[in-house]
Amino acid sequence: MSVPRRIGVDLDNTLVRYDHVFQRVAEERGLVETGAGASKLQIRDALRRSGRENVWVELQGCVYGPNMRDAELFPGALEAMAQLRDRGHQLFVISHRTLRPALGPPHDLHAAAREWIQRSLPSIDPARIYLETSREDKLRRIGQLACDLFVDDLPEVLLSTDFPAGTRRILFDPEGDHRGNQTFSSVRTWSELARLIDEQA
C-alpha cells in the first residue's frame, strides 16, 4: 500500500501543453510559416535570434491568456492524477504566473488559468490551486504546503537555492533533454511519473 504523499505540480508546460496553440497564434500573426509545425521552443528561439524578444513576450501573454482555452492536457495526465488520488496522495497545483502580461493587452492570466483548470481538471479542489506572481512566492508556497515532492518542467526552478530542502525534485522532461542530472529525477510522461511515485511510496 502506498504511503500518502503531498504532491505539488506545476501548471504551464507540465500539465498544460501549448505547442499547437503557439503554432496557430504565431501563424495568425505571420511570425512562422503556415503548416511549419514549429514547437513553442522553436518559435521562441527563432524570435530571440531575430532580436524580437518583445514579440515573444507579447505572444506568451496572448497564449497564456485568451488562447489558453485551446490548450490541451499532456497525454496521460488526467489518468495519472486520478490514479495518484485513488492511492491516497494529495495533489496541489502551484504555478508562477503573473496576473497580467508584461507586454500587450492586459489579459487576466489568473482567470484564464482557473477557467482552464475548472474545465480540464474538474476534480482538482479550487482550494488546492495556487497561482503565485513570482518564482520566489511559488517556492515559498511549496515549502508552506510541505510538499513531499514537486514536479516542474524547468530545471532552474528545481535547482534554485530557495527550493525547499525537504521536497523531492522531479523534472517533467518530455523531450529527454536533461537526463542524467543527479540533483533531480526526470520523467518524460505522466504515466512514468505515476510509476515513479508508486515505486518510492
PAGU-768166 format. One record per residue (C-alpha): residue number from 1; residue in three letters; x negated, z, y negated. Coordinates in nm, 4 decimals. Layout:
+------+------+----------+----------+----------+
: resi : resn :       px :       pz :       py :
+------+------+----------+----------+----------+
:  NUM :  ALA :        X :        Z :        Y :
...
+------+------+----------+----------+----------+
//
This chain:
+------+------+----------+----------+----------+
: resi : resn :       px :       pz :       py :
+------+------+----------+----------+----------+
:    1 :  MET :   0.0000 :   0.0000 :   0.0000 :
:    2 :  SER :  -0.1354 :  -0.0942 :  -0.3444 :
:    3 :  VAL :  -0.2280 :   0.1780 :  -0.5907 :
:    4 :  PRO :  -0.0157 :   0.1159 :  -0.9046 :
:    5 :  ARG :  -0.2261 :  -0.0221 :  -1.1894 :
:    6 :  ARG :  -0.1670 :  -0.0719 :  -1.5601 :
:    7 :  ILE :  -0.2414 :  -0.4392 :  -1.6156 :
:    8 :  GLY :  -0.2867 :  -0.5904 :  -1.9606 :
:    9 :  VAL :  -0.2556 :  -0.9666 :  -2.0024 :
:   10 :  ASP :  -0.3458 :  -1.1869 :  -2.2978 :
:   11 :  LEU :  -0.0817 :  -1.4383 :  -2.4111 :
:   12 :  ASP :  -0.2235 :  -1.7610 :  -2.5556 :
:   13 :  ASN :  -0.4153 :  -1.9769 :  -2.3081 :
:   14 :  THR :  -0.3829 :  -1.7076 :  -2.0401 :
:   15 :  LEU :  -0.0069 :  -1.7045 :  -1.9853 :
:   16 :  VAL :   0.0815 :  -1.9934 :  -2.2168 :
:   17 :  ARG :  -0.0538 :  -2.3406 :  -2.1508 :
:   18 :  TYR :  -0.0698 :  -2.5599 :  -2.4618 :
:   19 :  ASP :  -0.2692 :  -2.8722 :  -2.3751 :
:   20 :  HIS :   0.0238 :  -3.1158 :  -2.3723 :
:   21 :  VAL :   0.1631 :  -2.9643 :  -2.6946 :
:   22 :  PHE :  -0.1684 :  -3.0062 :  -2.8770 :
:   23 :  GLN :  -0.1888 :  -3.3632 :  -2.7477 :
:   24 :  ARG :   0.1619 :  -3.4526 :  -2.8671 :
:   25 :  VAL :   0.1314 :  -3.2934 :  -3.2114 :
:   26 :  ALA :  -0.2170 :  -3.4418 :  -3.2618 :
:   27 :  GLU :  -0.0788 :  -3.7858 :  -3.1703 :
:   28 :  GLU :   0.2102 :  -3.7462 :  -3.4149 :
:   29 :  ARG :  -0.0409 :  -3.6672 :  -3.6893 :
:   30 :  GLY :  -0.2692 :  -3.9569 :  -3.5997 :
:   31 :  LEU :  -0.5551 :  -3.7283 :  -3.5005 :
:   32 :  VAL :  -0.6008 :  -3.8737 :  -3.1495 :
:   33 :  GLU :  -0.5109 :  -4.1972 :  -2.9784 :
:   34 :  THR :  -0.1702 :  -4.2104 :  -2.8121 :
:   35 :  GLY :  -0.1981 :  -4.1506 :  -2.4392 :
:   36 :  ALA :  -0.5592 :  -4.0363 :  -2.4568 :
:   37 :  GLY :  -0.4770 :  -3.7218 :  -2.2591 :
:   38 :  ALA :  -0.7083 :  -3.5030 :  -2.4666 :
:   39 :  SER :  -0.7071 :  -3.1304 :  -2.3940 :
:   40 :  LYS :  -0.6822 :  -2.8622 :  -2.6595 :
:   41 :  LEU :  -1.0591 :  -2.8039 :  -2.6485 :
:   42 :  GLN :  -1.1371 :  -3.1750 :  -2.6683 :
:   43 :  ILE :  -0.9157 :  -3.2086 :  -2.9761 :
:   44 :  ARG :  -1.0755 :  -2.9023 :  -3.1340 :
:   45 :  ASP :  -1.4294 :  -3.0235 :  -3.0683 :
:   46 :  ALA :  -1.3557 :  -3.3739 :  -3.1995 :
:   47 :  LEU :  -1.2106 :  -3.2393 :  -3.5247 :
:   48 :  ARG :  -1.5002 :  -2.9995 :  -3.5728 :
:   49 :  ARG :  -1.7586 :  -3.2693 :  -3.5077 :
:   50 :  SER :  -1.5993 :  -3.4813 :  -3.7801 :
:   51 :  GLY :  -1.6014 :  -3.1914 :  -4.0286 :
:   52 :  ARG :  -1.2256 :  -3.1317 :  -4.0151 :
:   53 :  GLU :  -1.2163 :  -2.7621 :  -3.9323 :
:   54 :  ASN :  -0.9296 :  -2.7083 :  -4.1775 :
:   55 :  VAL :  -0.7247 :  -2.9746 :  -3.9977 :
:   56 :  TRP :  -0.7858 :  -2.7923 :  -3.6697 :
:   57 :  VAL :  -0.6790 :  -2.4582 :  -3.8182 :
:   58 :  GLU :  -0.3586 :  -2.6070 :  -3.9575 :
:   59 :  LEU :  -0.2874 :  -2.7831 :  -3.6272 :
:   60 :  GLN :  -0.3105 :  -2.4496 :  -3.4448 :
:   61 :  GLY :  -0.0577 :  -2.2940 :  -3.6831 :
:   62 :  CYS :   0.1859 :  -2.5750 :  -3.6102 :
:   63 :  VAL :   0.1410 :  -2.5477 :  -3.2315 :
:   64 :  TYR :   0.1483 :  -2.1671 :  -3.2119 :
:   65 :  GLY :   0.4484 :  -2.1616 :  -3.4455 :
:   66 :  PRO :   0.7481 :  -2.4002 :  -3.4202 :
:   67 :  ASN :   0.5978 :  -2.6114 :  -3.1403 :
:   68 :  MET :   0.5327 :  -2.3144 :  -2.9130 :
:   69 :  ARG :   0.8829 :  -2.3676 :  -2.7749 :
:   70 :  ASP :   0.7460 :  -2.6710 :  -2.5859 :
:   71 :  ALA :   0.4558 :  -2.4823 :  -2.4259 :
:   72 :  GLU :   0.4563 :  -2.4001 :  -2.0555 :
:   73 :  LEU :   0.3589 :  -2.1084 :  -1.8357 :
:   74 :  PHE :   0.0417 :  -2.1656 :  -1.6395 :
:   75 :  PRO :   0.1311 :  -2.2637 :  -1.2817 :
:   76 :  GLY :   0.1873 :  -1.9627 :  -1.0594 :
:   77 :  ALA :   0.2044 :  -1.7109 :  -1.3438 :
:   78 :  LEU :   0.5717 :  -1.6267 :  -1.3008 :
:   79 :  GLU :   0.5358 :  -1.5768 :  -0.9266 :
:   80 :  ALA :   0.2170 :  -1.3719 :  -0.9591 :
:   81 :  MET :   0.3667 :  -1.1405 :  -1.2211 :
:   82 :  ALA :   0.6770 :  -1.0842 :  -1.0075 :
:   83 :  GLN :   0.4538 :  -1.0085 :  -0.7087 :
:   84 :  LEU :   0.2489 :  -0.7570 :  -0.9083 :
:   85 :  ARG :   0.5613 :  -0.5835 :  -1.0396 :
:   86 :  ASP :   0.7089 :  -0.5684 :  -0.6891 :
:   87 :  ARG :   0.3954 :  -0.3841 :  -0.5773 :
:   88 :  GLY :   0.4418 :  -0.1192 :  -0.8429 :
:   89 :  HIS :   0.1985 :  -0.2380 :  -1.1079 :
:   90 :  GLN :   0.2900 :  -0.2091 :  -1.4782 :
:   91 :  LEU :   0.2404 :  -0.5221 :  -1.6885 :
:   92 :  PHE :   0.1698 :  -0.5369 :  -2.0627 :
:   93 :  VAL :   0.1271 :  -0.8444 :  -2.2830 :
:   94 :  ILE :  -0.1355 :  -0.7734 :  -2.5508 :
:   95 :  SER :  -0.2221 :  -1.0570 :  -2.7864 :
:   96 :  HIS :  -0.4269 :  -1.1111 :  -3.1016 :
:   97 :  ARG :  -0.2060 :  -1.3292 :  -3.3215 :
:   98 :  THR :  -0.1833 :  -1.3299 :  -3.6998 :
:   99 :  LEU :   0.1643 :  -1.3082 :  -3.8491 :
:  100 :  ARG :   0.1188 :  -1.6327 :  -4.0469 :
:  101 :  PRO :  -0.1234 :  -1.9273 :  -4.0081 :
:  102 :  ALA :  -0.4398 :  -1.9216 :  -4.2160 :
:  103 :  LEU :  -0.3579 :  -2.2715 :  -4.3467 :
:  104 :  GLY :  -0.0484 :  -2.4868 :  -4.3675 :
:  105 :  PRO :   0.3204 :  -2.3886 :  -4.3668 :
:  106 :  PRO :   0.3828 :  -2.0117 :  -4.3332 :
:  107 :  HIS :   0.5365 :  -2.0165 :  -3.9854 :
:  108 :  ASP :   0.6215 :  -1.6773 :  -3.8335 :
:  109 :  LEU :   0.3829 :  -1.6786 :  -3.5378 :
:  110 :  HIS :   0.5051 :  -1.3453 :  -3.4032 :
:  111 :  ALA :   0.8672 :  -1.4601 :  -3.3940 :
:  112 :  ALA :   0.7615 :  -1.7799 :  -3.2126 :
:  113 :  ALA :   0.5724 :  -1.5775 :  -2.9524 :
:  114 :  ARG :   0.8554 :  -1.3317 :  -2.8908 :
:  115 :  GLU :   1.1101 :  -1.6118 :  -2.8563 :
:  116 :  TRP :   0.8870 :  -1.7909 :  -2.6055 :
:  117 :  ILE :   0.8323 :  -1.4733 :  -2.4007 :
:  118 :  GLN :   1.2039 :  -1.3925 :  -2.4007 :
:  119 :  ARG :   1.2849 :  -1.7405 :  -2.2722 :
:  120 :  SER :   0.9938 :  -1.7877 :  -2.0317 :
:  121 :  LEU :   0.9349 :  -1.4295 :  -1.9123 :
:  122 :  PRO :   1.2714 :  -1.2540 :  -1.9450 :
:  123 :  SER :   1.1673 :  -0.9813 :  -1.7014 :
:  124 :  ILE :   0.8989 :  -0.8514 :  -1.9411 :
:  125 :  ASP :   1.0216 :  -0.5427 :  -2.1244 :
:  126 :  PRO :   1.0004 :  -0.6148 :  -2.5025 :
:  127 :  ALA :   0.8572 :  -0.2630 :  -2.5452 :
:  128 :  ARG :   0.5543 :  -0.3779 :  -2.3435 :
:  129 :  ILE :   0.4736 :  -0.6714 :  -2.5711 :
:  130 :  TYR :   0.2084 :  -0.6057 :  -2.8349 :
:  131 :  LEU :   0.1174 :  -0.8706 :  -3.0918 :
:  132 :  GLU :  -0.1802 :  -0.7422 :  -3.2873 :
:  133 :  THR :  -0.3016 :  -0.9038 :  -3.6093 :
:  134 :  SER :  -0.6748 :  -0.8558 :  -3.5389 :
:  135 :  ARG :  -0.9046 :  -0.8566 :  -3.2385 :
:  136 :  GLU :  -1.0050 :  -0.5000 :  -3.3188 :
:  137 :  ASP :  -0.6420 :  -0.3873 :  -3.3027 :
:  138 :  LYS :  -0.5975 :  -0.5735 :  -2.9746 :
:  139 :  LEU :  -0.8942 :  -0.3965 :  -2.8175 :
:  140 :  ARG :  -0.7748 :  -0.0638 :  -2.9551 :
:  141 :  ARG :  -0.4313 :  -0.1235 :  -2.8012 :
:  142 :  ILE :  -0.5831 :  -0.1956 :  -2.4598 :
:  143 :  GLY :  -0.7512 :   0.1437 :  -2.4789 :
:  144 :  GLN :  -0.4431 :   0.3256 :  -2.6085 :
:  145 :  LEU :  -0.2371 :   0.1906 :  -2.3184 :
:  146 :  ALA :  -0.5075 :   0.2994 :  -2.0737 :
:  147 :  CYS :  -0.5062 :  -0.0376 :  -1.9019 :
:  148 :  ASP :  -0.6852 :  -0.0294 :  -1.5679 :
:  149 :  LEU :  -0.7698 :  -0.3957 :  -1.6111 :
:  150 :  PHE :  -0.7245 :  -0.6670 :  -1.8704 :
:  151 :  VAL :  -0.7029 :  -1.0444 :  -1.8267 :
:  152 :  ASP :  -0.8150 :  -1.2776 :  -2.1069 :
:  153 :  ASP :  -0.9309 :  -1.6390 :  -2.1422 :
:  154 :  LEU :  -1.2027 :  -1.5577 :  -2.3983 :
:  155 :  PRO :  -1.5375 :  -1.4218 :  -2.2763 :
:  156 :  GLU :  -1.6099 :  -1.2928 :  -2.6269 :
:  157 :  VAL :  -1.3119 :  -1.0567 :  -2.6037 :
:  158 :  LEU :  -1.4243 :  -0.9178 :  -2.2697 :
:  159 :  LEU :  -1.7857 :  -0.8892 :  -2.3870 :
:  160 :  SER :  -1.7018 :  -0.7138 :  -2.7146 :
:  161 :  THR :  -1.8807 :  -0.3846 :  -2.7688 :
:  162 :  ASP :  -1.5383 :  -0.2422 :  -2.8622 :
:  163 :  PHE :  -1.3822 :  -0.3312 :  -2.5282 :
:  164 :  PRO :  -1.2572 :  -0.0091 :  -2.3622 :
:  165 :  ALA :  -1.5209 :   0.1159 :  -2.1190 :
:  166 :  GLY :  -1.2687 :   0.2306 :  -1.8583 :
:  167 :  THR :  -1.0871 :  -0.1045 :  -1.8348 :
:  168 :  ARG :  -1.1924 :  -0.3672 :  -1.5823 :
:  169 :  ARG :  -1.2515 :  -0.7115 :  -1.7357 :
:  170 :  ILE :  -1.1104 :  -1.0255 :  -1.5735 :
:  171 :  LEU :  -1.1610 :  -1.3704 :  -1.7223 :
:  172 :  PHE :  -0.8892 :  -1.6316 :  -1.6762 :
:  173 :  ASP :  -1.1038 :  -1.9439 :  -1.6490 :
:  174 :  PRO :  -0.9047 :  -2.2447 :  -1.5185 :
:  175 :  GLU :  -1.1973 :  -2.4835 :  -1.5616 :
:  176 :  GLY :  -1.4516 :  -2.2519 :  -1.3983 :
:  177 :  ASP :  -1.6836 :  -2.2677 :  -1.6993 :
:  178 :  HIS :  -1.8044 :  -1.9079 :  -1.6771 :
:  179 :  ARG :  -1.8538 :  -1.8401 :  -1.3080 :
:  180 :  GLY :  -2.1399 :  -1.6084 :  -1.2222 :
:  181 :  ASN :  -2.1159 :  -1.3711 :  -1.5187 :
:  182 :  GLN :  -2.1996 :  -1.0221 :  -1.3953 :
:  183 :  THR :  -2.0009 :  -0.8406 :  -1.6664 :
:  184 :  PHE :  -1.6558 :  -0.9531 :  -1.5575 :
:  185 :  SER :  -1.4716 :  -1.1055 :  -1.2630 :
:  186 :  SER :  -1.3249 :  -1.4509 :  -1.3149 :
:  187 :  VAL :  -1.0283 :  -1.6353 :  -1.1652 :
:  188 :  ARG :  -0.9125 :  -1.9933 :  -1.2016 :
:  189 :  THR :  -0.5456 :  -1.9491 :  -1.1082 :
:  190 :  TRP :  -0.2762 :  -1.6858 :  -1.1285 :
:  191 :  SER :  -0.2430 :  -1.6705 :  -0.7513 :
:  192 :  GLU :  -0.6151 :  -1.5961 :  -0.7319 :
:  193 :  LEU :  -0.5652 :  -1.3181 :  -0.9862 :
:  194 :  ALA :  -0.2852 :  -1.1581 :  -0.7828 :
:  195 :  ARG :  -0.5033 :  -1.1651 :  -0.4701 :
:  196 :  LEU :  -0.7975 :  -1.0125 :  -0.6558 :
:  197 :  ILE :  -0.5856 :  -0.7224 :  -0.7820 :
:  198 :  ASP :  -0.4381 :  -0.6629 :  -0.4361 :
:  199 :  GLU :  -0.7810 :  -0.6591 :  -0.2731 :
:  200 :  GLN :  -0.9075 :  -0.3959 :  -0.5116 :
:  201 :  ALA :  -0.5946 :  -0.1814 :  -0.5482 :
+------+------+----------+----------+----------+
//
